[in-house]
Amino acid sequence: MIKKYFPILDWLPNYQKAQLNGDLFAGMAVGVMLIPQGMAYAMIAGLPPVYGLYTAIFPQLIYAILGTSRQLAVGPVATDSLLVASGISLLATEGTETYLAFAILLAFFVGALQFLLGVLKMGFITSLLSKPVISGFTSAVAFIIALNQLKDLIGVNVARSNKSHEILLSAFNNIGQTHWITLIIGVSGIVLIKSLKRWNKRIPGAFIALILGIVAVYGLGLQDQGVNIVKDIPSGLPQFIIPEITFAHFKTLVPLAGTLAVISFIEAYSVGKAMEAKERTYKIIPNQELIALGASNMFGSFFQAFPATAGFSRSAVNYESGAKTPLAGIISAAIVTLTLLFLTPLFYYLPKAILASIIMIAVVNLIEYAYLKYLWRTSRIEFGLMLSTFIVTFSFGMVEGIVTGVALSILLLLYKAANPHMAVLGRIKGFTEYRNKNRFKDLEFWDHLLIVRIDAPFAFVNIQTIKDWISSEALKRKGKLNKVIIDMGPVSYIDATGIDGIRELMASLKKNNIEVIFSEVIGPVRDALHRNHLFSERSSEVFFMTTDEAVNYCISEDSKNYHANLAVQVNEKKK
């Protein structure tokens, strides 16, 4: 039982020597990747670069103990970093102690909410955001993150914002002040990273660009020519600090923490499921993932980490490099720890333009061009949902974008539920199957009989539409029609409003001497109808196991004896 809550007790005792090679190489690759990425993402969050390294250590260690994925690489990510900046910048000025304290406290609240959701078994919240919404949101965020790097890429003062038009206007107003040496360094970094990645995906292009950038600045003295550098990065591990929590802090940060908790979990869970599908040797457990991520963020906040989750690019590198267990994550954390203890002075001359180029390359992977084409071919409505989420996020901000996406998803779901697929059925000649008259030819019909199928639950949101449609179809045959068969095979649920609607429909049709008969009703729906005394006395003449039995009953010359005849036929077959 304890293994359920501490998955490390499952994989560590069964660790095999053959797995060490892959874990060691993958851990080193991701660790080297984390150093420039961690610093870059801390800058996106509006924090000093060293806080990205803090966030790359402790959350990863806790996740290795509690997480159910074997390849997830937990740490700072671009999307969450920008959400941190966009939320906290409204509460405090970037660069101040208050801003820093809010960022660390936010990690605690995000973790506490995720942990609570996991304990309450709320892992199903992954369904709150559909893939089109996530795709539209992440694509817009990718553009916003990229635009926010213009400041360091071209060396001018550009406003940092989560609204694209504000960034573009500021960049346009200051474009004449572009620092050309900085621009050349940034563009060179982009070209180098892209070229190395195209040549061999396993080469740590970001790390190589980082080293070459430091060498170029130091060797040519470019810092004296106006190139902006990172300068001092504190060495050593962060101190253990318990964040100061007050009700005012809670009230201020919880809305942002709630947004981050859900988005970061969905991001991590999506990446984890993608890794699981490739590996097929373990299973991701959503509730345990919430607990693992929550504990990672809470514990990380004690060591000055800001909100963390799983990054797709690092997790992909982890998998491709041969990671088999979470030991790879522990090795990655060890690499970053060694960097903090001994190597931070080497990053003094690191140009911020290189960090900007690393970020720009990383966020390109967030833009899903292939999925855009897929949605256009598959569902224009969901394409519109994705596009709407993208436009709102890109134009007005990330919180507005995600709220819009969720709201539109719910409205779309309600619209589909309120307007279910309904069909008039006919029997395929020579068979006992029934099909939609609008899709099949050569079907049998009877003037006195209407057969319909409703492909949805009977609930408050759609019962009026269902009633109106059946009544309309019945009125088309007025004078001839005396029975309506409702194929309820697809009806998985009926609520109180649905039952009232059925009762009203039956009463309305009865005035025109039309009887309602049901076929293929599943047990729970049939029980609900019986509990409300709709058919308690003559259910054998109202409910039928199959639609064909119901039709044969209705077209029988002596329908009253239909069941008796059927019983005789069954007995004869047994003999």
Salt bridges, closest charged atoms under 4 A:
ASP10 OD2 - ARG70 NH2 3.78
GLU94 OE1 - ARG160 NE 3.59
GLU276 OE2 - LYS273 NZ 2.99
GLU279 OE2 - LYS324 NZ 3.59
GLU368 OE2 - LYS131 NZ 3.62
GLU444 OE1 - ARG427 NE 3.29
ASP455 OD2 - HIS421 ND1 2.71
ASP455 OD1 - ARG453 NE 2.78
GLU473 OE2 - LYS476 NZ 3.07
GLU473 OE1 - ARG477 NH1 3.57
ASP500 OD1 - ARG503 NH1 3.40
GLU504 OE1 - LYS467 NZ 2.44
GLU515 OE1 - LYS483 NZ 3.91
GLU515 OE2 - ARG538 NH2 2.57
GLU541 OE1 - ARG538 NH2 3.52
ASP548 OD1 - ARG427 NH1 2.93
